[in-house]
Amino acid sequence: MLGIIRAIKIGSAVVAAAIMLLGTPSPSHAQTGSVRISFAKAGFIVGVGGGSGTLHFKGRNYPLSVGGIGVGTIGVAGGDMAGRVYNLRTAADIAGTYTAVSGSVAVAGGAKVARLQNANGVVMELQGTQAGFEVSLSLSGMTVALR
């Protein structure tokens, strides 16, 4: 009886380990790229914005269009952000809707940092400067598309 219980425990542990290994994304296939985005946005409670950018991935540059919406934004601002993009398998993986929860205040200029993720598992870590006046405590979404 003890042998059966021990076999069940060991079997369960092996199955659990296999499930965890299969569920883990393979970093050997995912790549890293860099991105630069310029944007402008305006809003009173609900803000909208847009811009353009470039993805540099595997030695090539891919033009991007960026659109977004934020709830809880007051003001007008624009800026430039740059950073790294993780978990790319192809350049097309960058396309999609990114979400983040953030808070910021900018009066005539300020630093901005964002970490966003889309449904493909692609993560963008951006930093840059912002000019204008904006106060936000917002739930934001950003849509990125290859042009």
SVG drawing of the C-alpha trace seen along z (x, -y; Angstrom):
<svg xmlns="http://www.w3.org/2000/svg" viewBox="-13 -75 35 77">
<polyline fill="none" stroke="black" stroke-width="0.4" points="0.0,0.0 2.9,-2.4 4.5,-1.6 1.4,-2.6 1.1,-5.9 4.8,-6.7 4.4,-5.9 1.4,-8.2 3.3,-11.0 6.3,-10.6 4.1,-10.4 2.3,-13.5 5.5,-15.4 6.8,-14.3 3.6,-15.4 3.6,-18.8 7.2,-19.4 6.5,-18.5 3.5,-20.9 5.6,-23.7 8.4,-23.1 6.0,-23.0 4.2,-26.1 7.5,-28.1 8.2,-30.2 11.5,-29.2 13.9,-32.2 16.1,-30.8 13.4,-31.6 12.4,-35.0 14.5,-38.0 15.0,-41.6 14.7,-44.7 14.7,-48.5 12.0,-51.0 11.7,-54.8 8.3,-56.5 7.2,-60.1 3.7,-61.0 1.2,-63.7 -1.9,-63.5 -4.6,-65.7 -7.6,-65.1 -9.9,-66.1 -10.9,-63.0 -10.6,-60.9 -7.4,-61.5 -6.5,-60.4 -3.2,-60.5 -1.2,-59.2 2.2,-59.1 4.8,-57.1 7.9,-55.2 10.5,-52.7 11.3,-49.2 14.8,-48.0 14.9,-44.2 17.4,-41.8 19.3,-44.5 16.2,-46.0 14.0,-49.1 10.2,-48.7 8.0,-51.9 5.2,-51.9 2.0,-53.8 0.9,-54.4 -2.6,-55.3 -3.9,-55.3 -6.5,-56.3 -6.3,-57.0 -8.9,-57.5 -8.1,-60.1 -5.9,-62.4 -6.1,-66.2 -3.9,-68.3 -1.9,-68.4 1.5,-66.8 3.9,-65.3 7.1,-63.5 9.7,-61.1 10.3,-57.7 12.9,-55.0 13.6,-51.6 13.8,-47.8 11.2,-45.4 11.3,-41.8 9.8,-38.4 9.7,-39.1 9.8,-36.1 9.0,-38.2 8.6,-41.9 4.9,-41.4 4.7,-40.3 5.0,-44.0 1.5,-44.8 -1.3,-44.8 -2.9,-46.6 -0.7,-47.3 -1.9,-48.0 -0.4,-49.6 -1.5,-51.3 0.5,-54.5 0.5,-57.9 2.4,-61.0 2.6,-64.8 4.4,-66.9 4.5,-70.7 6.5,-72.1 8.5,-68.9 9.3,-65.8 10.6,-62.3 8.2,-59.4 8.7,-55.7 6.4,-53.0 6.3,-49.2 3.6,-47.8 2.6,-44.3 0.4,-43.1 -1.5,-39.8 1.4,-38.3 3.5,-38.5 5.7,-41.3 6.9,-43.7 8.0,-47.3 10.1,-49.1 10.2,-52.8 11.7,-55.9 11.9,-59.5 10.8,-63.0 7.5,-64.7 6.7,-68.4 3.5,-70.2 1.1,-70.0 -0.5,-66.8 -1.8,-65.3 -2.9,-61.7 -3.8,-58.8 -4.9,-56.5 -5.6,-53.1 -4.0,-53.5 -4.1,-51.5 -1.8,-51.9 -2.2,-50.3 0.8,-49.6 0.8,-48.6 3.4,-48.0 3.1,-50.5"/>
</svg>
